[in-house]
Amino acid sequence: MKATNPSDGSKDRQETIEVVERNWRAEVETARAYRDLAAREKDEKRKGILIRMAEAEERHAQRWEQKLRDLGGEPPVLENTLRRRLSSWWNRMAGADIAIRRMEAAEERHEAEFRDQRDRALAGEEDVRDFLRESAVEEKAHARALSAMVSPPGPRTALDAILKRERWHGRGGSWVADAIYGANDGLGAVFGIVSGVAGATNNQQHYVLISGLAGMLASTLSMGAGAYLAAKSEAEVYEAEISRERAEVEENPEEEIEEMALFYQLQGFSVEESQRMAERLAEQPEQFVQAMAQSELGLSEHRFPNPWTSAFSAGISTAIGAFVPIIPFFFMGGLRAVIVSFGISLVAHFAVGAVKSLITIRSWWASGLEMTWIGVIVAVVTYGLGLVFGAAA
């Protein structure tokens, strides 16, 4: 029989103490970060969510502190270190949304760590195993709530930001959005091509016309294909996420109920109300799956646009928008054609913006002027670069 080394138990105990202390430190620092964010947050709803998250992290920290004392350890004194001051400074400089994104990543990291610890030696004690499971679920809920608090970064173009800002009325205007985006893209892209080539070739009609038609064709095919794939992918991603969520509900119903209850708590319901609502919802599995997808991923069931409809509306509108700047070059050349192209393109920019206002809350003239000044910038920059390149050739 193999002899046991008495020092092994002491070593395992010390490792457990180190892990518990690390968990305690992470919870304390996360709670402080949430308090800092809440103190600077002006939106009361977001502020309330951040405060509730801070309180949850503080409860976690208290549990880990008690466990640390039970193991014979003492929580260290956390001073205002240079690392913490730099992190706080960066959060202030980067802005609330960036800071929340960082916290989302931290919560996801903590969730993975807790799940890993639950399956390893640290989970030898049943109370620790249960607490790690609860903590992992709550960290996951926090990450999903944080994700829902900020919009995804990086819209495709400035137009996407405009469309998001102006509150489209539901999904019914999807093909209209494709059409407006296509018209703007075709108009802006080919207007830029025509201006640049005109500047580089001393306004030679032949070259401008060929380049404009090539740009129109390329933009039309690109936008049509992009709209088709986007609409098709949207439905496929939705189905894949729903399937994944359904599998999680079937495999771990109790954990999913607890997670749903936490989402309700983050919305302001009491612990008892949240648990009761989650359990009641779980009695109808399909609705429960839909609710989890909405809470975790921001997905909601709706009619997705037909890919072919999206492709057709985006492609045709792109072709129409792209054709506008090259019309004068069918009938005239030289500087006169460039000036006429510039004039009708700016009118078209204004018209696209004005039409967009029919399904947004902005005034038609403000929307039209916004599109117009963007067109002016495109024309001036590309024509100027064309002149420079033409002179250098």
N, C-alpha and C positions, 0 to 999 in steps of 0.2 A: 504494500500500500504506500502510495506516495505521501511523503510528509508535507504538511502545509507550513508555510512560512508565516509566522505571526505578524511580520511586517506588511504582508499583503493587505490585510484588513485595514491597517492604518493608512496605507497608500491609497486604497480605494476611497476611504473616508475623506482624505485630503483632496482627492480629485473631485469628489462630490461637492465638497465645500467650495472649491474653486468655481465649479460650474454654477452652483446656486448663487454665489457672489456675483458672477458675471451676469446672470439673469437679472438679479436685483439691480445692478448698476444700469443695465440696459433699460429696464422699466422706469427707473428714476429719471434717467436722462431723456427718455421719450416723453414722460409726463411733463418735464420742464419745457421741452420744445413745444408741446401742445399749448402749455400755458402762455409761452411767449407769443405764439401765433394768435391765440385767442385775444391777447391784450392789444394786438395791433389790428385785429379784424374789425371792420366797420359794419359788415353785414351781420345782423343779429342772429339769423338762422345758422349761418356758418359758424359764428362765434359759439353758439350754444352746442353745436356738434363737437367742436374742438374741446370745449370745456368738459363735455361728457366723456370724451376719449381720454382726456388728462385724468379724470377721476377714475376711469377704469384702469389705466396704467398705474395709478397710485395704489389702487387696491391690489393689483398684482405685486407691486413692490413690497407692500406690507406682508403679503403671504410669503414671498421669498425671504424677507427679513426675518420672519418668525421661524421659517425652516432653517435659516442660517444659524439662528440662536439655538434651535433644537439640536443642531449638529455640533454645537460648541464653538461656533464662530461668532464674530462680531462684524457688523457692517462698517466699512471704512467711512471716514468723513470725506464727502465729495466737495472739493473746493472748486472755485470758479477758475478752472484751468484755462490755459491759453487755447487749447483745442476747442473748448466749449465757447469761449469768447469769439473765436474765429468763425465757428459754426453759426452762432447767433448773428454775427455781423453779416455773414454771407446771406442768411435768410432775409435779413432786412434789405440788403442791396439787390438781391435777385427778385424779390417780390413774393407775394403770398402764394401765387400759383406754383412757382418753382419750388418754394419751400414745402408746399403740400405734396408735390411730386416726390421730393426727397423723403418725406415721411412715409409716403406710400411704399417706396422701395424698402425703407427700413422695416416697416410692418411685415412685408412679404418675407424679408430675410429672417425676422424673428419667428414668423410662423414656421418656416422650414427648419429652423434650429430647434424649436420646441417639439416638432414632430419627430425629428431625429433623436432628440434626447429621450423622448417617450419610448422609443424602440431600443434604446441602449441601456447601459448599466444604471444610469441615473434613475431609470423608471422601476427600479427594484421594489420600491415602496409604493403601495397601491395609491396612497393619497397623493404622492408626487405624480404618478401616472395620470390620475384623474385631473389634477390641476394643470399638467402640461397639455392634456387634451383640450381642456376648457380654454386655456390661454391661446393655443394655436387657433382654435375656432374664432376667438375674439380678435386676434391679430388679423386673421383673414377678413373678418367683417370690417375692421377698421380700414384695411387697405382698400376694400371695395367702396366703402363710404367716401374715402379720400379721393378715389378715382372719379367718383360721381360729382365731386365738388368742383372740379376744374375741367374745362373743355379740352379735348385732345389738341396738342400743339401742331403748328405747321399746316395751315390750310393750303390747298393746292396753289392758289394765287390770291391776290388781293380781292378778286371777285368772290371767292369762297368766303372770305372773312365778311364781306359786305352781305352776302346772302345769309350767313349765320346771324349777323347782327340785326337783320331786318325782320326776323320772325316769319318764316314762311308758314302759311296756314295749312299745316298738316301735310300728309303724304300726297294728297291729291294733286299738288302742283309739281310733282317730280318731273314729268316730261317737260313742263314749262321751264323748270330750272335747267334741265339739260339743253333746251333750246336757247335760252338766254346765255348760258355759259358758252355754248357753241358759237352763237353769233358774235359774242364779244371776243372769243378766242380767235375765230377766223378773221374778223375785222382787224383786231390788234396785230396779229401775227403778219398778215399779208400787207397791211398798211406799213408796218416796220420794214418788210422786205422791199416793197416798192420804193419807200423813201431812201433806204440804204443803197439800193442798186441805182436809183436815179442820181444820187449824189456821187456815186463811184464812177458812173459811165457818162457823166455830163448830160444827164436826162435823155439818153438815147432810147427812143420808143421801143425798138425791137427787143433789146435786152430786158427792159423793165417789164414788158408784156409777158415774155417767156418766163421770167423768174416769178412774176405774180401768179401766172396760171399753175406753175409747178408748186408754188407754195399753197395755193388754194386746194389742189388735189391732195397734197400731203396732209394738210390740216384736216380736210374732210375725212380722209381714211383714218387718220389717227384719232380724231375725236369720236367718230362712229364706233371704232373698235374699242376705244377706252370706255365709252358709255355702256356698250354691250357687256364688257367684262366686269365693269363695276356693278351693274345691276344684277348680273348672274352671280357674282361673288358674294354680294350682300345677302342674297337668299341662301346660298350654300353655307356661308359662315353662320347664319342664324340657325339653320338646321343642325349643323355640327355642334354648336354650343348648347342647343336644347338637348341633343342626344347625350352630350357629356353630362349636363346637369341632371338629366333623367337617370343616368347610370349612378351618379353620386347619391341621388335620393334613394334609389333602390338598394344600394350597398350600405349606406350609413344613414338611415332615416333619422335616428336620434340626433346625430351630429348636425344634420341639415336643419332639423327643427330648432335646435339650440342656436344655430347661426341665424336663422330667420328671426328668432326671438330677439337676438342682439340687434338686428337691423331695426326692428320696431323700437327697441330701447333708444337707439340713436336718433329716432324720430321724435322722442319725447314721451313715449308710453312707459308706464311703470313696469317693473320686472314681472309682476303677476299678470298684468294685462298682456304684455308681450308674449309670455309663455302660453297663455290661454289662446291668444289669437293664432300663434304659430301652430299649436296642436290642432286647433279647429281647421286651419287651412290644410294641414297635412292629411286630413280625412278625405280630401279630394286630390289625389296624386297629381293629375294633370295640371290643375290650377296651381298646385304647390310648386311644380316644376316651372311654370310660367312666372310665378311670383319670385322664385329664387333667381331666375334669369334676369328679371327686371331689377332686382335689388343688387345682385352681384355685378352684372355686366351692362346694365342700362338697356337691355334688349326688351322690346315689347312686340307682341304679335300684331302684325299689320299686313296689308296687301303690298307685296313688293312690286315694283314696276316691271313691266314686261321688258326683257333685255332687247328684243327687236324694236320695240317702240322707242326705248331710250336711244338705241343706236341710230334709228331713222331720224328722230327729232334732232339729236345732236349733230349728225352728219349733214343733214340738209341745211340746218340753220348755220352751221359752220361754212358751208359752201356759199350760202347767200351773203353772209357777212364778209367772207374773203373776196367775193366777186366785186364788191362795191369799190374798193380802191383802184381796181385795174380798169374799170369802165372807160374813163377818159382816154386811156392809151390805145383803145380800139379806133379812136377817131382823130386823135391829135398826138403830137409829140412835143419834146422840148420842155422848157420851164413852164409853159402854159398848162400842159397836161399835169405836171406836178402840182401846180397851184389848184387846179380844178379837183384833182384827186384829194388833196389836203382838205379842201372845203367840203366836198360831199362826204368824206370819211368822218369829219368832225360832226356833221349833221347826223350821220348814221350812228355815231357814238351817243350823241344826245338822244336820238330816238330809242336806242336800246335801253338806255337808262330810264327814259320816260315810260316805256312799256313795262319795265320791271316794277315800276311804282304801282302798277295796277294790282299787284298781288303782295305788296309790302305796305308798311305803315308810313313810308317816307313820302314827301311831296314829290310830284313828277319833275319839277324843275331842279330840285336839289339832287335827285338821283341822276337826272340827265347831265347836269353840270359836272358831277363827279366823274362820270364816264368820259365827258369831253376833255377835262383837263388831263386825264390819264392818256387820252389819244394825242393831245398836244405834246406831252412829254415824250411819248414813243416816237412821234414824227421828228421832233427836233433832235433827239439823241441819235437816231438811226441815220438821218440825213447828214448830220454833222460827221458821224463816223465814216459814212460813205465818201464824203468829200476828202477826209483825211486819207483813207485807203486809196482813193482814186489818185490823189496827188502823189502818194508814195509809190504807186505802181509804175 
